[in-house]
Amino acid sequence: MAKRQRRLSITQQIMKNVDERLKAKNYANHKTYRQFLRHSYRYVKFCRENFDCRDYKSCCNLEYVQAYCDSMIDLYTASTIHTYLAAVAVSFDGVKLKIINKPVRHTAEYIRGRKEPFAPQKSSDLSHEAWKSIVDFNLKVGIRKRELQNLKGCNFKKDESGYWCVEVLRGKGGKYTLNRLNSEEDVEFIRQYFERVEPDEPVFPPEMFNNHLNLHKLRAESAKEYYKIQVEKILENPEYAKQLEREILSRWNKYYINPKTGKPRYFDKKEICGWWVLRGKNREKARQLGNDGKYLKMAVLATSIFKLSHWRNDTTIFSYLNT
């Protein structure tokens, strides 16, 4: 006798429709698909518990989406709420973010990955001796946790300008990146990590990641240090500024390619000329951090490209430097 197939619950039936819709979009990055699926499940549970929704169509009600948004206001930041709503907008027909009355995000309020743990334990204490190896490494390199996990002994090489870099074969969004070190003094220190393992062996054992370390905070600290060094070099030596401009263009033309045309994206020289001056809440935040709210554009873009692989000054300033 054939085994009787178990019937799906109402929530599972709704999520099956969501899953089919997300898969049809064929996201290049599987992480995006999984994040949208997870956040959509939060919304479906909310609809089931509060409005007894029994099918996919009933969850597409804009009043329910607004109620979901309102329920999060006292619990999360504006950025987090926007992230949760973005998944709902993608997964359910007729839901548009612009018609939902939601908190306004502001770059001065970015905190993700920059806060200290609420209750430091060994698993979240960056100063604990157990994690010294990985903390010391990432303060000089500044890459993400998943990228650290995937590093192997062969991922230390020179870039197109002859600088030693840590190579990330598949970073966020599937990007290939070459992450420069902060200084020449760091090269030999980082080289030791790669030379102590075989080319196809992981640089860090899996048990080094059984924790809750805020490794993204180290990424921000590494970016700040790199920016500071670049500012000093640029202001002290005009010839270095010319050299750095050539290096930026070389990396830009080689790796920042428009997938539709196969050619390098347009490079606006305004992005490396003068200073980026913060205003409003961001300027006030800068003052609280002890700086004047001015960032040298060439140094910012160098940090964005060579350390963070974001290719944008605004993201680098608001998410890393002015934090």
Secondary structure by P-SEA (a helix, b strand, c coil): cccbbbbbcaaaaaaaaaaaaaaaaccccaaaaaaaaaaaaaaaaaaaaccccccccccccaaaaaaaaaaacccccaaaaaaaaaaaaaccccccccccbbbbbbccccccccccccccccccccccccaaaaaaaaaaccccaaaaaacccccccccccccccccccccccbbbbbbbcccccaaaaaaaaaaacccccccccccccccccaaaaaaaaaaaaaaaaaaaaaaacaaaaaaaaaaaaaaaaccccccccccccccccccccccccccaaaaaaaaaacccccccaaaaaaaaccccccccaaaaaaccccc
